Amino acid sequence: MTSKMLSNINVVEIAEVWAGPFGCSLMGDLGANVIKVESYPRKSETRNAGDPRLDPRVAEGTGPIYERINTHHHGNRNKRNIALDIRTTEGRDVLTRLIKWGDILVESFSAGTIDRLGYGWEVVKKINERITMLSLAGWGQEGPYLGRIMFGVGFDAMAGHALIRGYEDGTPEEMIPILHSDATVPLTWIVAVLGALMQREKTNAGSYIDLAQIEDIAWQFPNIISEWTMNGRIPKPLGNSDPSIVPHNCYQASGEDRWINIAAENDLQWANLTEFMGNKSWSEIGHEWSSIIGRIKGRKEIDLAISDFVRQFDPFDLADQLQALGIIAAPVLAPPDPLMSPQLHDRNWFQIVDHPYIPERLLGGFLWKSEPDQPSWDRRAGLVGEDNNEVLLQLGFSTNDIDSMKKKDIIGETYVEERT
């Protein structure tokens, strides 16, 4: 890796989907040496797809479908990949050697699974007393939900997030699952792991981190719980509004299905908005809408007035004009629009990725810039078992050992059902 910030840190990843893998990619961005252990011969979750003609996750291109799934590409850069059956004696030998080599072990099995495989914390710390082990079971490693399986959409529901999304008169089945926890858990666990590595400098001993993903997302919405425990009120879906800010809504602009978000958080923003609309009197002292209390009472009338006004504008042009006046405004983007963002391109956020099976394309970049040691994208998402030989030789296995494991389907570069 060209970034050197974490160049002396070795990471072993036996995690799937997003929360674990993307966090490992972030560490790889900063120079950590990450080895991803993918399940084999079973496909990992991000390599499963349906009919490529119907499944939008599958990119156009040649080669196996499981090498062209967008969720795998977005969450697995800057790693070396091995495909390994850790249920076998030889596979466990490989994993044991990786643990001896590693500074960090990241696993995301449901609670109890890693122990049944023979690699619970008590075993791992005997293999490597300096390693930090991170477990990302959805419900944590204890409690009445021990061992239950859950993904991001379930955490959204169990944290109460799902029922405050959408509109007050909407229904749960209308909501789009946004998998909020998958996007935030990686940042949470990186903080914990880096803290553990700092502690190791003092004690020369590793740490065990039990991060329950449900607890991570629940902490992001304390108002849901506190609104009931402190005020006796059940939170309602907010839609596009904020109960204490008017205007605060999404308004239809000129053109088919084009929209703009506008908010005025204070009296100055409201005054600038009313002047821009040619109705400055609405913000003058004495008018019922000059105060926030009056605007809250007049929410419906204000929203109707703004709706009528913005229909004549292109949402991008209007957002630029309002922002220049200090008013909060942003167009609602269609899925392709971020690819054309002048802001993202000016900051060189997008990364051009070359892959043997899909055409050259842009993928989202780093979560931060840093000086003098910038994060770097040195490896695209790996193919199945692409680095088997390199990693196993590094761990001390012979070429005969590697050939034997291939013949026994303990390692591989293709899934069995794909072979011809």
C-alpha positions, 0 to 999 in steps of 0.5 A: 500500500502506498499510504503508510499511516497504518503500514505496520498493522496486519488485519485478518477479515472473516466478515461478510456483507458491509459492516465488517468488510468496509471497515477493513477497506478503510484500514486498507486505505490507510496502509494496513495489510488486510487479508480477506478470508472468503468462505469456500466453497460456499459463496459469501453474501456479497457474491450472491445474485439472481438473474443478471438480467433482473438483478440491478446489483450485477454490472455489465461485463464478462466473466462470472456473475459473482465477480460483477456484483456492485456491493462486493466491489464497493466494500472490498478494496485494498485487500488480498483475497483468499477463499478458504474452507475453515471447517476443515483441518487444513483450513483451520491451520491456515486461519491459525497461522493468519491469527499468529500473523495478525494485529486485528481479527474481524469476525461478523458471525452470529454469536456463538458461531466463532466459538463453535468453529474453535476460534473464540476469544479464549483460543485466539488470545492463546494463539496471539496474545497481542491480537485485537479481536473484534466481534460484530454479531448483530445482538452482541455476545450475550443476552436473550437474543444470543445467536439470532441472525440479522442484517441491516434492515432488521436493525433499522426496524428493531431500533425504531428507526423504520417507524420514524422514517417516511410520512405520518400517513404512510405504512412500513411496506412503503419504506425503502430499506436504507441499511443505516447501520451498515454505513455507520458501524464501520466507523464505530469499530475503527475507533474502538480497534485503534483505541485497543492498538494504542492500549497495546502499546502500554500493556503489550496485550491484545483486547477483545471488542464485542460490538453489537450492531443493534446498540450502535444504531440505537445510540444514533436515535436516542430521541426515539427512546427519550421522547417516550421515557422522558416525555411520554410521547411516541415519536411520529414519522417526520416526512420532510419536515422538522417540528421546530423549523418552518419552512423545512420541506421538499418542494416540486420544481420545474420539470418532471419529478424534479424536487428541491429541499429548502429550509430556513432555520432562523429569522435571517434565513427566512427574511432572505427567502421572503425577499427572494420570493418578492414577499419581504413583508412576511418576515417584517415585525408585525406579520404573523410569520415573522417569528418561528412560533407564527411560522410553525402555526402557518406551516401549511400556508407557507409550504403552499406558497413556497410550492407555488413559487419554486415550480418555475425554477430548475432545482439546481439553479434555484439551490445555487441562488438560495445558497448564495443568500445563506438559505439552506437548499439542495436539489434532490438527486436522481441516482446518476446525478452524484456522478456528475457532481462538480463538488465531488469531481473537484475534490477528486473523490471518485476513483477509476477502477479497472477490473478484468470482468467489468468495464472501467468505471467510477467508484466512490472514494475515501471518507477523509483527506489527510496530510501529508499521508493521503489514503490510497486505492491500491487494490480493486476488489479481489477475485475469488481466491485471487491471492491464495498462492501468495498468502499461503506461501507467505504463511509458510505453506509449500507449493505441494501443500497448496496443490493438495488443498486445491485438490481437496476443495479447501481453497479455490479460485472458482465456485464449484457450480461455475466450473466447466 
